[in-house]
Amino acid sequence: MSNKKRILFISTEMSPYLELTEYAEIINKLAIKSNDSGLEVRCIMPRFGVINERRHRLHEVVRLSGINVSIDNDDFPLQIKVASLPNARLQVYFLDNDEFFKRKFVFHDENENWFDDNGLRSVFFCKGALETVKKFGWPPDIIHCSGWMSALIPLYIKTAYKKDPVFTNSKVLYSVGGQTFEDNFSKDFIKQAAINANVKSKDLEIFKTGDNMGMNRGGATFADGIIFASDNVDKKIVTEFSKAKGKKILPFKGWETDLTEYLELYNEIAP
């Protein structure tokens, strides 16, 4: 049995599959550097319809099929696909569902209209990611979340999955990015986000604005460590969380960093 520390990257984007911001390249480099540094690495991201399955050689993982993700009394089938990260011996798992990810757009349609179900898609992705890890039977020491679509993960680890043996020892990091959307989730978002009885109304209070700021504040609030992942993070967020008690904080070091500070943070948070 391996004694390597395990790190799970749960990200909205990652080069070369999807690049919405400059951080997609950082996640790619982080996964490779972590792997080269002796960590056991796995990556999970959404299988948005803009990701070319043929070019990136995605294929379904049959042994992981058959998961249904239950949200607000509805069951949504989860399909899991995998690809090998180019130039690295790493696997990236893609979470797919025809209703949420088949469309050939990410968060807005061809007329730049915000998808009404983006909140539900986020809940599906976060719960689906954690259910996938349970199916792996692979307890991560560190879960590094990036992108607002992963912002519910820190909350769920501390509440819905708190007593799950797969996540008992997991430490969660959340990368706070810049302003990436200016819309709001539907009024049903908070109800949908309450995925089981362990997620209380007071836990979801910080997310109730259903906007970019609310998602970033929520992810940062429940994370064990906060990473400022852009040079244009909202100053309110930086001020609010820069000196948060009991949390490891990593300031933004620029886009040309060699990522050493990330590895130091991983070692600090899960020694």
N, C-alpha and C positions, 0 to 999 in steps of 0.2 A: 504493500500500500504506500502511495506517495505521501511524503511529508512536506511537499511543497505547499506554500501558501497559495490559496485559490482566489483569483480576482475575477469578478463578473462585471463586464461593461454592459450597461443597458442604456442605449442611446437612440435618439430620434434619427441621427444621421451618422454616416461614417464613410470616409473615402475608401474605395472608389465608387461605392454603390449609390450614395446620395450625398450631395454637398449643398446644404442650404446656407451654411455660414462657414467661416474659416475654421471653426472648431471641429468640423468633420475630419480635417487633416490631422488635427491634434489627437483625436480619438484613435485614428489609424496608427499613428506613430506611438501612442501610449500602449496600445495593445501589443505591438511588435516589441517595443522596448521592455515592457513588463515580462513578456515571454522570454526574451533574450537574457533577462536578469534573473531567471530561475523561478518566476511565478507561473502557476498553472492558470491559463487564461481561457475564458469563453466570452463571446460577445452575442448580444441579442439586440435586434432592431426591428422596426415594422417593415413588412414587405409591401411598400407603397407601389402602386401601379406603374409609376415612372421608372422603377428599377427593372432593367432588362434582364430577364431570367436566362435567356440563351447566352448573351454576352458574358454574364458573370457566372454562368454554370451553376445555377441554383437547382437543387433537386429535393424532392420531398423526403422527409425522414419517416419512413413507414412505421418504425418501432415507436415513434412518439405520437402517432396519430390517434385520434379517438378522444381527444380532450374537448370537453364542452365548457365554455366559460359562462357562468351564470351571473347575470347582472339585472337587478331590479325585476326579478321573476321571469326573465327571458334567458334562454340558452343560446349561445352563439358558438358554432363549431370553430375550433382552432386548428389550423393547418400549420405545420412546422417544416420549413425548408432550410437547407444548409448550403453554404459555399465555402470554399477555401480561400482565405485572404491571399491575394497575389504576393509572391515573394516572401511568404511566411508560412510556417507550419501551424496555422491557426484556423479554427472554424468559426464562421459567423452564422448564427441562427436567425432566420427571418420568420416573424409571426404573421400569418396570413389569414384572411377571412374575406370571402367574396363581397359581403355587404359593406365592409369597412375599407378595404384596400384595393379592390379591383379597379376602381376609377383611375384614370390616367392623370390624376392631379394629386397634390399633396394635401394642402389645407384649404385651397380656394379653387373654384371652378374656372372654366375658360373665360368667364366674364369678371374674374377676380372677386366673386361672391364667396364669402366665408361659408364653409359647410356647417349646417345646423347641428350635425352630430359629432363635431370635433371633440366635444367633452366626453361623449360616450365612447368614441374611438380611443381616447386617452385612457379611460377606465379599463376598457377591453385590453389595451396593450399592457398596462401595468399589471393587472391581475393575470393576464395570459403569460406574461414573462415569468412571474413567480410560480405559476402552476407548471410551466415548462421546466423550471429548475427543480421543482419537486419530482417531476417525471424523470429527470436526469438522475436523481438521487445523488446530487453533487453539492454538498454544503459549501457555499462561498464564505471565505473569511472577510472579503471586502466586496461590496457592491458599489460600483461607481456609476451614478446616474447622471446623464447629461441631456439637455433639451427639456423644455417644459412638459413634453408629452410623458416624461418619466417622473414627473414631480410627485405623484402619489405614492411612488415606491417607498420612500423613507417612512411615510405615514403607515403604510400597510405592514411594513416590517415591524414597526413598534406596536401595532394594534392587531390587525386581522391575522397576521402570521407570527405573532409574538411567541406562541407556545409550540410552533411547528419545529421539530427537531432539525430540519434542514437549515433553518435560519437562526437557530438559537444563539450562535456565536458570531453572526454576521454584523459587521460594522458598515454603515452606509455613508457614502460621500455624495454630495450633490453639487454639480457645477452650475453656477448661476450665470446665465448668458445675458446678452443684451435684449433689447425690445425686439421681439420677432413677430408679434401680431398685435393688432390694435382693436380686436373684436372681443366679443364675450360669448361664453358658452350659453347654452339654453338654460332655462330656469330649472330643468330637471337634473342638472349636473350633480348637485349635492346629494340628491336622493340616489342617483345612479352610483355615486362614489362610495356610498355606504354599503360595501360589498358583504359585510356580515355584522353580526350583533356586537362584535368587539370594536367596530368603528363607530364612535359616538358622535353625536351632533356637535359637541364642543371641540372635538378633534378636527372637524371639517370647517369650523368657523372661519379659519384663516383663508380657506379656499373659496369662500362664498361669493367673492366678487367675480369669479369665473373669467378672469382676464390674465394677461401676461404677468403682471405684478403679483396677483394673488397666487398663481401657480409657483412662481419663483420663491415667494415668501413662505409658502407652505412646504415646498421641498426643503428649503434651508432650515425651517423651524424644526423639522423632525429628523434631519440628518445628524450624524455624529461629527461630520466635518463639512466645511463649506469651501468650495473653490470658486474664486472669481475668475470667470473664463472668457472675459472679453474686456476690451478697453472702453466699452460704452455701456457697462452695467449701470442701471439706474442708481443715481447717487443716494436716493433714499434707502435702497437695499443695502448698499455698501455701508452707509452710516449705521443702519439698524443692526447689521450682523457682523461688522468688523471686529467687535469686541464681545461677541456672544459668549456667555459663560459656559464652560463645559464642552466647548466645541473646538476642534482643530480648524484653523483658518489659513487658507492659502491665497495670498494676493496674486493678482494678475502679473505675470513676469514678461509679457510681450509674446509676440507670435514666433519669434526666432529662438525661443528657449530650447535647451537640450533635454528638457523634461526631468532633469535630476530632482527638482523640487517635488515632483509628483511621487517619485519612487520613495523619497524620504518620508513623505506624508503617508504613503501606504505602510511603510515599516513602522511608523509611529502609531498609527491607528490600529494596526493588527500585528503587534511585535511577535 
